[in-house]
Amino acid sequence: MPHKSVKFRHSGQNLNEGRTKVLRTFCHFKPIYNWVVLRVHQKVNAMNDQISFYEEKIKYEMDAWDVHDAINRGEKMIIIDARSKESFTDEHIKGAVNIPYRTMTSESTSHIDKNTLCVVYCSGIGCNASTKGALKMTQLGFKVKELIGGIEWWNQEGYETEGISLGKKLLCDCQKHN
């Protein structure tokens, strides 16, 4: 069925001619339009990726304030010092238990309830004993979060510690053998 020719009121152009003009103009700008749409989608995807990254990160990390606040609210958790026994003896977070990451096994962790959140820490940002410990504890089936900044940032916040060398500079001992 042929299209009826409809005239625009003020232009004297019929509707089909107007459509053709619009399509020609759109086709001229289509590469630019496609590029803009692609860039918008890329930015939205990148932002969504970044949001997902930070949401995932928060699921598995706590800072000193978060841990201290959870302790004060009576949340059930166990704080695990993943450093060597010597470092633990020198200074550790009050109430923490020492399980050096190199010794974490099903036997050495059998006394811990797998439904209790385990917060693992080490010396600080330059040490990865807490990351290695968190990985091992997760592989053993525990619910785990890593205390970012370790005992160094715990001390910066002024929270309580125990040990024989309180206040001394702590060095990373994640390379020592236990």
N, C-alpha and C positions, 0 to 999 in steps of 0.2 A: 504494500500500500504506500503510495508516494506521500511524502511529508507535505503538509499544507504550508504554504509560504505565509508567514506572519510578519507584518511590518512592525518595526519599533516605532513608537509614537513620534519621537522627535528626530530620529536619524534618517528615516526613510530606508533603512537597511532591513532586509528580511532576516528572520531568525536563523536560518541555515547559514547565511553568510557570516553572521556574528559568531556562531559556534566555530566555524572554520577559522576565523581570525583568532579567536581565543585559543584553539588547539594549536595553531601555528606558533603563537606566542609562547604557550606552555612548552611545546616541543623545543623551542629555542632555549628555554631556561631549564629544561628537564635535567641536563647534566649537573647544573648548579643545585637544583632542588634535590637531586639524588645525593649529591655530596653533603649538603646540609643535613638531610635526614640521616645519612650514615654517621656523620659526626655527632649528632644528637644521640643516636643509639649507642655509639661508642662511649660517649661521656656518661650516659645513664648506666650502661653496663659496667664501666669502670667504677662509678660511684657505688653501684650495688655490690660489686666485688669487694670494695673497700669496707662497706658497711658489714658485709658478711665476715670479712677478716677480723674486724674489731669485735663483732658479736662473739665469734669463736674464741678470740683471745681472752675476753672477759670470762668466758666459761671455765677457763683453765688457769687463770692467774688471780692472785690477790696481792694487794700492797699491805704494808705494815698497818695502816689505819684500818683496813678491812678486817684483818686478822684480830687486831686488838679489840675492835668493836664487837666482833663475833664472840670472842672470849668473854667480854663484859656482858653480853646478852645471854650467855650460857649455852651457846650453840655447841652441839656435840662434835668435837673434832680432836684429832691428835696431831700435834706438831712434831715433825720429824726433821732432825738435823742430819743432813746427808754427808757432813764432813767427817774427818777422821776423829778417832776417840780423843786424841790429844787436843785438837781444836775445840771439841765439845767440852772437855774438862776445863780448858782455859776460859771459855765463855759461851753461853748458850741462852736461848730464850727460855724464860722461866716456865717450867712444866714440860719442856720439850724432851723427847726421847732421842737417843742417838742410834741411828742405823746407817753407817757409812754406805754410800750407794754401791760400792764394790762388794759389799757383803749382803745385799738385799736378795733374799731367796724366800721360797715358801716356808722354809724352816725358821729363818730369822724374823719373819713377819707373822708367824702363826698366832701370836698373842693379840693381834690387831683385828678388830671386827671389820669385815669388808664393807659393811654398810655405814661405817663412820668415815667422814671426810678426813683425808690425810693432807696436811699442808706441809710441803717439803721445802726446806730452805738450805742455803749454803752461806759462804762468806759475803758475797755481794755480786754486783753486776759483772765483775771480771772473772767470776767463777761459774762453772757450769755443773757443779756437783748436784745442785737442786734439779736441774733439767734432766740429768742422767738418772737421778733418784726418782723423779716423777715418772719418767718413762718406765723404769723397772717396776715401780709400784703399780702403775697402770697395767703393765703386762702381767702382773701377778693377780689382777682382778680387783684392785682397790679403786675407790673414788678418790681422785687426786687433784689438788691445785698446787701451783708453785707460788711461793712467796717471792715476788720480785724485789730485787735489791738486797735480799738476804738479811743477815744479822747487822750488816753495815747500815742499811736504811732503817732497820728496827731501832738501832742505837740513835740514829739521827733524829728519830721521832721522840726519843727519850723514854721509850718503854723499858720495862724491867727485864734484866738478865741475871743469870747466876753464873758462878765459876770462880776460878782462882786468879784470873788475870783481868778482872773487870777494868774497862777503860783503856786498855792497851790497844795499839793498832793491830787489826786482824789482817792476816795475809791469806790469800787463797791457797788452800792446800789440796785442791782437787787432783793434782798430779801425784801426790804422795800415795804410796801403797799402804794399805791398812792390813 
